[in-house]
Amino acid sequence: MNDYIIETRDLHKSYTDGTKSLEVLKGIDLKIMRGRLFCIQGPSGAGKSTLLNLIGTLDSPTAGEVLFEGSSIHRFNEKKIAEFRNKRLGFVFQFYHLLPELNARENVLLPALVDNFWRRREAVNHAEKIFAELGLLERLRFMPHQLSGGEQQRVAIARALINQPDILLCDEPTGNLDSANGAKILNILRKLSRENNTTVVIVTHNKDVAGICDEVVQLKDGKLEHN
């Protein structure tokens, strides 16, 4: 099995607005080992979220490729990409993106019930186990607006974990939290990486976040610098 779960090769991304073209990523070569807590650090506008979106198949590169376990993911057909996103990836965003009309447990269960990936009873049991691990059992039936920011982010992590993904992609996961809640989230991510062999990729501008990671690369002006 390939030790590198994710690789990017000469990855470029440009956006065109009329006659103007903006090159956001300028030839990114990256290798991420399985089970690592990996950080992509850089200032706002450096291209961090763009790179994460390309790894997560939420966008397509202008040139170059992203490989998952040696296979180019942007050559997958639509069905295979959808399966890859739902079963192999988990996404954690800065602003949580919980559905306001669903309670915490219902938000977490949604990905598990797509295409009957889990039987409902199994999915419920698995979700409640994750809630227990994240200290959220008493919040199962709370609506998102009834939860604190730290609790909403933990629900978002639970949702990302429900299908037992190989890779957790985190876009500024502590950026909307106070320092105490941010530290709790970082401890959860570190524990996932250590105990479950989950590959966690974090993009951030925060040096404290980078400090707990196994490996850190710097992204500046669309180019990588390895520490």
C-alpha positions in Angstrom: 0.0 0.0 0.0 1.3 3.5 -0.9 2.5 5.3 2.2 1.4 8.6 0.6 -2.3 8.7 0.8 -2.4 12.1 -1.0 0.0 13.5 -3.6 -0.2 16.6 -5.8 1.9 16.9 -8.9 2.6 20.3 -10.5 -0.8 21.5 -9.4 -2.0 24.8 -10.9 -5.2 26.7 -10.4 -6.2 29.9 -12.2 -9.4 31.8 -12.3 -10.5 34.0 -15.3 -12.7 37.0 -15.0 -13.4 38.4 -18.5 -10.0 39.2 -19.9 -8.1 38.9 -16.6 -6.6 35.7 -15.2 -5.5 35.2 -11.6 -3.1 32.3 -10.9 -3.8 31.2 -7.3 -1.7 28.0 -7.2 1.6 27.8 -9.1 2.9 24.3 -9.4 2.2 22.6 -6.0 4.1 19.3 -5.4 2.9 17.8 -2.1 3.1 14.4 -0.4 1.0 13.5 2.6 1.7 10.3 4.5 -1.1 8.2 5.9 -2.1 8.8 9.5 -0.3 12.2 9.7 -1.5 15.4 11.2 -0.5 17.7 8.3 -0.7 21.5 8.3 -0.7 23.9 5.3 0.0 27.3 6.8 -0.1 30.7 5.2 -1.6 34.2 5.2 -5.0 35.0 3.9 -5.1 34.9 0.1 -2.2 32.5 -0.2 -4.4 29.8 -1.8 -4.8 27.5 1.2 -8.6 26.9 0.8 -8.2 26.5 -3.0 -5.6 23.8 -2.4 -7.9 22.0 0.1 -10.8 22.2 -2.3 -8.7 20.6 -5.0 -7.7 17.8 -2.7 -11.3 17.3 -1.7 -12.6 17.3 -5.3 -14.7 20.4 -4.7 -12.8 22.1 -7.5 -10.7 21.0 -10.5 -7.1 22.0 -11.3 -6.2 24.1 -14.3 -3.2 21.8 -14.7 -1.5 19.0 -12.8 -3.2 16.3 -10.7 -4.2 15.1 -7.3 -3.6 11.4 -6.5 -5.3 9.4 -3.8 -3.5 6.1 -3.0 -1.8 6.5 -6.4 -4.9 7.2 -8.5 -5.7 10.5 -10.1 -8.9 11.6 -8.5 -9.9 14.2 -11.0 -10.1 11.5 -13.6 -12.8 9.7 -11.6 -16.3 9.8 -13.2 -19.1 11.7 -11.3 -20.4 8.6 -9.5 -16.9 7.6 -8.3 -16.1 11.2 -7.2 -19.4 11.3 -5.2 -18.5 8.0 -3.5 -15.0 9.2 -2.8 -16.3 12.4 -1.1 -18.9 10.6 1.0 -16.9 7.5 2.0 -13.2 8.4 2.0 -13.3 12.1 2.9 -14.6 14.2 5.8 -14.8 18.0 5.7 -14.7 20.3 8.6 -15.2 24.0 7.9 -14.6 27.2 9.9 -18.3 28.1 9.9 -19.6 24.6 10.6 -22.3 24.5 7.8 -24.8 22.7 10.0 -28.4 22.6 8.6 -30.4 24.9 10.9 -33.7 22.9 10.5 -32.1 19.6 11.8 -30.9 18.8 15.3 -27.3 17.7 16.1 -27.9 14.0 15.6 -29.8 14.5 12.4 -27.0 16.7 11.0 -24.5 14.0 11.8 -26.6 11.2 10.4 -27.1 12.7 6.9 -23.9 11.5 5.2 -24.4 8.0 6.7 -27.8 7.6 5.1 -26.8 8.6 1.6 -27.1 5.6 -0.8 -27.9 3.5 2.3 -24.2 3.5 3.3 -25.3 2.4 6.8 -28.5 0.8 8.0 -30.3 3.4 10.1 -30.0 1.7 13.4 -26.3 1.0 12.9 -25.8 4.6 11.8 -27.6 5.9 14.9 -25.5 3.7 17.2 -22.3 4.8 15.5 -23.3 8.5 15.7 -24.1 8.2 19.4 -20.7 6.6 20.0 -19.0 9.5 18.3 -21.1 12.0 20.3 -20.0 10.2 23.5 -16.3 10.4 22.4 -16.7 14.2 21.7 -18.6 14.9 24.9 -21.8 15.7 23.2 -24.3 13.0 24.3 -26.4 15.6 26.1 -26.7 17.7 23.0 -28.1 15.1 20.6 -31.4 16.7 20.2 -30.3 20.3 20.4 -30.8 22.5 17.3 -27.7 24.3 16.0 -28.7 27.7 17.4 -28.9 26.1 20.8 -25.2 25.1 20.7 -22.1 27.1 21.5 -19.5 27.7 18.8 -17.3 24.9 20.2 -20.2 22.5 20.3 -21.2 23.3 16.8 -17.7 22.6 15.6 -17.7 19.3 17.5 -21.0 18.4 15.8 -19.4 19.3 12.5 -16.4 17.0 13.3 -18.9 14.2 14.3 -20.6 14.6 10.9 -17.2 14.4 9.1 -16.4 11.2 11.0 -19.7 9.4 10.6 -18.5 7.4 7.5 -15.1 6.6 9.0 -13.1 8.6 6.4 -9.5 8.0 5.6 -8.9 11.7 5.3 -10.2 14.6 7.3 -9.9 18.0 5.6 -10.1 21.0 7.9 -10.4 24.6 6.7 -9.5 26.9 9.6 -11.2 24.6 12.1 -10.5 26.8 15.1 -10.7 30.2 13.3 -14.2 31.0 14.7 -13.6 29.8 18.3 -12.1 31.2 21.4 -8.7 29.9 22.6 -10.2 27.3 25.1 -12.6 25.8 22.5 -9.9 26.0 19.8 -7.6 23.9 22.0 -10.3 21.3 22.6 -10.8 20.9 18.8 -7.1 20.6 18.2 -6.8 17.9 20.9 -9.7 16.0 19.2 -8.0 16.2 15.8 -4.6 15.0 17.2 -6.4 12.1 19.0 -8.1 11.1 15.8 -4.8 11.0 13.9 -3.0 9.1 16.6 -5.6 6.5 17.6 -7.5 6.0 14.3 -4.7 6.4 11.8 -6.8 9.1 10.2 -4.9 11.5 7.9 -5.8 15.0 9.1 -5.1 17.9 6.7 -5.5 21.4 8.3 -5.2 24.7 6.5 -4.6 27.7 8.8 -2.9 31.0 9.3 -2.6 30.2 13.1 0.9 29.3 14.4 -0.5 27.6 17.4 -2.5 25.2 15.2 0.6 24.5 13.2 2.6 23.8 16.3 0.7 20.6 17.2 1.0 19.1 13.7 3.5 16.4 12.6 4.4 18.2 9.4 4.0 21.8 8.3 4.4 23.4 4.9 4.1 27.1 4.2 2.0 28.4 1.3 2.9 31.8 0.1 1.8 33.5 -3.2 0.7 30.2 -4.5 3.9 28.3 -3.9 5.0 25.9 -1.2 7.9 26.2 1.2 8.7 23.2 3.4 9.8 23.8 7.0 
